[in-house]
Amino acid sequence: MSIHSIHHVQLGFPAGQQSLVRHFYGELLGLKEFRLGGTGNALRFYAASQRVDLVPVPNWAPPPSPSRLAFEVQNLPGFRAKLLDAGLELDETRPLPGHLRFFVNDPAGNPLEFLEPDHSPQGSAA
């Protein structure tokens, strides 16, 4: 027996903010939403073969740092521009050698990390 992948990640969000969360994950991040029968108000998205499940929570409080969900992205500069155009505040103060990387909070305050291997000569030297 061995663990070979993560099936899903479950994050909370304030009850009543489904439309805001759906827009962020579906439209801005470009994840594909899907539905499971009989699962209430949870929102579910695919990130390639992994799932991100978002569950409404009464009296929600975002998780403490350093908790976060990290996504590996293709064309991170283009993705970065899309999020900046949407008015999101990015945290680009924590470089990771050999990677392009930034952080942003989702509408519920869940911290998200986006990164891509940096194959440029400067990235390889880092």
FENUR-V7445 format. One record per residue. RES is the residue in three letters. SS is DSSP state (helix for helix, strand for strand, loop for the rest). Layout:
RES;SS
RES;SS
This chain:
MET;loop
SER;loop
ILE;loop
HIS;loop
SER;loop
ILE;loop
HIS;loop
HIS;strand
VAL;strand
GLN;strand
LEU;strand
GLY;strand
PHE;strand
PRO;strand
ALA;loop
GLY;loop
GLN;loop
GLN;helix
SER;helix
LEU;helix
VAL;helix
ARG;helix
HIS;helix
PHE;helix
TYR;helix
GLY;helix
GLU;helix
LEU;helix
LEU;loop
GLY;loop
LEU;loop
LYS;strand
GLU;strand
PHE;strand
ARG;loop
LEU;loop
GLY;loop
GLY;loop
THR;loop
GLY;loop
ASN;loop
ALA;loop
LEU;strand
ARG;strand
PHE;strand
TYR;strand
ALA;strand
ALA;loop
SER;loop
GLN;strand
ARG;strand
VAL;strand
ASP;strand
LEU;strand
VAL;strand
PRO;strand
VAL;strand
PRO;loop
ASN;loop
TRP;loop
ALA;loop
PRO;loop
PRO;loop
PRO;loop
SER;loop
PRO;loop
SER;loop
ARG;loop
LEU;strand
ALA;strand
PHE;strand
GLU;strand
VAL;loop
GLN;loop
ASN;loop
LEU;helix
PRO;helix
GLY;helix
PHE;helix
ARG;helix
ALA;helix
LYS;helix
LEU;helix
LEU;helix
ASP;helix
ALA;loop
GLY;loop
LEU;loop
GLU;loop
LEU;loop
ASP;strand
GLU;loop
THR;loop
ARG;loop
PRO;loop
LEU;strand
PRO;loop
GLY;loop
HIS;strand
LEU;strand
ARG;strand
PHE;strand
PHE;strand
VAL;strand
ASN;strand
ASP;loop
PRO;loop
ALA;loop
GLY;loop
ASN;loop
PRO;strand
LEU;strand
GLU;strand
PHE;strand
LEU;strand
GLU;strand
PRO;strand
ASP;loop
HIS;loop
SER;loop
PRO;helix
GLN;helix
GLY;helix
SER;helix
ALA;helix
ALA;loop
